[in-house]
């Protein structure tokens, strides 16, 4: 996320404004906010975790929220004829397991014919 914010500050600014005004918008688990950063590039801010630290309620990741957000993203990508490029969402600080996230990506995006590329520490692999 840091590299993305350095290249395009708009998504982080939009996310912070979205969060700040959450009482008046759809900010919450499973929500998606699309931010245009270039003519053909949109960044999707997706809410797929609760909090930022592992605690008494377990890891922050919420697989059902990722699933909901991916379904919403699929609708948007289909409408735009877009491909999707992402890191291993939910598997960093959120504490999730790729073995739980990858099937959601396959079901929600790939099975709908959306090309997906997942970037993993400088490498990439199509799902």
N, C-alpha and C positions, 0 to 999 in steps of 0.2 A: 504494500500500500504506500509506503514511503516513496518509492521510486515513481509511482504513478502520481502522487501528490506533487513531486518535484517537477514532473513534466507538465501536468495539467492541474493547477490548483482548484479549478472549478468544482470537481466532484466533492472534495473535502469541505469546501465552503458551503456547498448546497446541502451536504449531509448535516453539517453543524446547524444550519438554519432550520432544516427539517426537524432535527431533534429538539432544538430550542422551542419550536412552535408546535410540538407534538400534541398539545391539548386541542389543537385546531386542525389536525390533519390525520393522515392514515399511518403515521409512524407507529410501528409495532412489529412483533414477530411475524415474519412472512411477507412484509411489505417490500416493495421495490421502487426505487427512485431512479429514473434515467436522466443522465446529464450529458448533453451534447458538448463534446470538446473539439470536434473537427467536423468537416463536411460529412464524412462517412464513419465517424467514430463516436460512439456513445459509451459512457461508463454507467454500469448498473450498481447502485448502492443497494445492497440487500440486507435485511435484518434477519440474521440466522442464529443469533446467540443472545442469551440473557446475561448481562454483566460481562466482566473481563477477567475474573479470577475463579479458579477452582475453589469451591467451598463446601459447606455442608450439603448443598443441593447438587453436588457433582460438578462436572465440567460445564463451561458456559454454552457450548454448542447445543442447539435444539434442532435435531434432524427434521422434525415435522415442519419447522419454520423454513428450513432450507428447501424442503420439498415444495412447500407452498410458493416460496419466492421463485424457485426454478420454473414452476408451472406458469407463473405470471411472466417471467422472462421469456419463456418459450412463445407465449402469445405475442409479445412485442417483437421478438426476433423473426417470427413467422410473418408478421405484418410488414416488417421492413425488408424481408428477404436477406436477413443478416446471419453471419456466422457468430459464434461465441468463443471468446478467448478469456481464459481465467487461470489464476493460480489454483492450488489444491484448497479450495474454499473450505472453511470450517476446521482445518487440520493444523493450524498454527497455534496461536495463543488461545483459540477457542477450545482446544483440547479434543477435537473430534478425530475419528478414524476414517481414513480414506476408504476402507472396505465398506463403510456405511454410506459415504457420500457418493462414491462413484456410481453405484446402482441408481441413485436418484437422478444423477446427470444423464445416465443412459436412458432411463425411463421417460423423463420429462423433456429432454432435448433431442438426443440422438434418435430415439424411436420416432420422433416427429420429423426426422429428416434434416435437422439442424446440424451443421458441421460444428464440432467442438474441438478446440485445442486447449489442453491443460499444460501450463508451464510449471516446471518443477526445478527450481534452483538453476536457471540458465539453460535447462533442456526443455524440450517440448515433446508432447506425445498426443496424438489424436485419440479421442475416446471412442 
